[in-house]
Amino acid sequence: MPESIVILGGGGHAAVVEAALLSSGRGVEAFLDDGLPVGSKVIEGEVKGKIADLASLKGKADKVHAAIGSNEARFTLLHKAKELGFKPETIVHPTAFVDPSAKLGEGVFVAAGAFIGPRAEVGDGAIINTKASVDHDCRIGSYSHICPGVILTGAVKVGPLTTVGAGSIVKPLVKIGANDLIGSGSIVVKNIGDNTVAFGSPAKAVKSNRRPKDPNARKLAPKMSDSAKRTLTIVIVSLIFATAFILLSIWRYDRVLAEFVHTPLRDKLQDLNLLGEISLICKKPYVTMLVAPFFVFFTFIRFNREWYRKLGYYLLSMGVCGVMSSLLKECFRRARPYNLFREAGHYGFFFYEQTKNAFKSFPSGHSMEVATMAAVFWFIFPKLRPFFVAAAVLMMADRILMERHFLSDTIAGATVGIAIALLVKEFLAPIVLDLVEKLLKKARIAKD
């Protein structure tokens, strides 16, 4: 049987692969590339057709190698090639060192100067690029890309479909998840979850990475990142405990606390209303009005990705919070505490029966908004966390002392507010802000 190799792809990485083959005294039967005209030279070999022409080369060649940087594209192409009867070929540059105890899967490429240490394992279709170092006992997932100059120290684990950017260094025993993107020059000292984009020194997760479009490749990438799973767990557990406490408070504590607060002391506090002034500032869109011009500046005038994403996250969270607050109030229509001491003595929920503001106690809109705000700023300004927590607690106390809300109203508002901030950060903000950034790039406002 012939042993000629068909290379899928004809770009820069294909030239690196051909150089490795030429250095080993081997040639290429054909290059197939959808973006280059037939006859285009790579090094010595030529592009002889589109990738769809692979089936017509059966019999002239029996081996194939996907020389494409995209992890998902390599997965898709090699699987289609195997269905056509081709065998994925592993190519190792003669200047690379692969320890005899190391294991390489099908369709792997090991570039010039790369090092693969003892007992290391490299999965199918992976790329170990120029001068990358994969030390002892490392595990590289299938269809991953270890870029030039990367240093993976001992026993590092890299999940499938993951790219570790050029020049990055990974500490021993660290686990990098599936379908991750580690930015170039990063220093990874802690585990990185699945479906995550991370970079920096030390590397930190900045957003979720989109899952592959190929249905088969999706099986290698978990449905959601570890941070998303953690966020959902926190939100669900918090809502369960908060719901239990809210029901207990409605049954036992709300009315008792409202009657306790309704004293001459309350009248003096209401006359001062110092907390009420703070709550007015938080309730009205004053903070958002201050944030919005900065967002416009860092988005449309002088694009700054970091502040664009931070301020965009704040605006999205507050927008969702405002909508949720209005919807919940309209659904429950609970009488406010001061109704207890009026002639009618209203107490409880009047679902869809009342439209007045006096029957919009549950949940506390002030508590929800200040909790959302505090949770967002918790991530944006970590050094000021004690201040934001104190502000949220004082706001909740003000709503009870001023007889605007019951204890359960404030707990419900704060819980939903924090949940909104967490869910927007993990799920909504990455989608919306990425989409807007793409549109900005098309308009040449944002730069890579």
C-alpha positions, 0 to 999 in steps of 0.5 A: 500500500502507498504511504503518501500523506495528504495534508489538510490545510495549506497555510502557515502551520501546513508549511511547518508540518511540511518542513518537518516531513522534508527534514525526515526525507518524506514528501507530501502527496497533496495539500487540500485547502478551501481558501487557496487556489489550486497550484499554490505552493506551500514549500515544495508541495502544491495545493491540489484541490479542496478538502472535499476532494479528499475522497478522490485521493483514496488509493493514491494515499492512505494517510492524512494529517490535519495541519490546521491550528483550530482544534475543532477544525482538526477534530472535524477533519480527522474524523471525516478522514477516518470515515473515508478510510484514511489513517491519521498520521503522527508527525515528529520533527527530527529535532524534537525529543520524545522520550521512549516511555511517552505515548503519542496518539493518532494525528499528533504533530510535534514541531522542531525543538519540542520536548516530551518527557518520560511517561507523558501522554499526548492525545489524538490530533494534538499539536506540540508546537515549536520548542514547547516543553511537555515534562514528565507525566503530563497528560495532553487531551485530544485535539489540544494545541500547546503553542510555541515556547509553552512550558508544562512542568511535571504532571500537568493535565490539559483537557481536550480541545484546549489551547495553551498560548505561546510562552505560557508556563504552567505550574506542576500538578495544575489541571487545565480543563477542556475547551479552554483558551489560555492567553499567551504569556500566562503563568498558570498556578491554579487549576482552570475549569472547563470552557474557560478563557483565562490569561495573566500572571497569575492566570485568571478566568475572564469569561466562558469559552464557547463550546464547539459547533461540531456535535461530535466535538461537543462530547469532548467539551462539558456542557458548562464550565466549572465556574458556571456549575459553581455559580448555579449551585450557589444560586440554587442553594441560596434560593432554597435557604432564603425561601425557607427563611422567608416563609418562616419570617412571614409566618413568625417574625414579620408582623412582630418586628413591624409592631416592635419598630412602630414606636416613638423611636421610629418617628424620630428615626423617620424625622432624621431619615439619614439612611433614607437619603442614602437609599434614595441615591441607590434607588434612583438611577444616579449611580447608573447615570454616573457609570453610563458616560464612562461606559460610552467613553471606554466603548466608543471613544477610547476602547478599553476592553477591561473597563468596557466589560466591567462597566457593561457587566454593571449596566446589564445587571442593573437593567435585569434587576430593574425588570425583575423587581417590577415583575415580582412586585406586580405578581405578589402585591404585598401590603407594606408594613405601615398598612398594619397601623391604618384603619383598614389594617391590611396585612399579607398578599393581594395577588393581582388585586391592588395596584397602589404603591402601598401594596408593592412591598415584596420584594424590597426593590431597594434591597434588590438593587443595592444587593445587585450593585454591591455584588457587581462592585464586589467583583470590580473593586475587591478592595472595597468589599467591606464598604459594599457589604455594609452599605447593603446591610444598612439599606436593608435596615433602613427599609425595615425601620422606615416601615417600607418593608418587612424582614422577609421583603429585604431578604428576598430582595437581597437574595434575588439581587445577588443571584442576578449579579452572579447569573449575569456575570456567568451567562448573560454578560459574556454573550452580550458583551462579546456580540457588541465587541464583534460589532465594534470591531466591524465598525473599527472602534475596538482593536484586538 
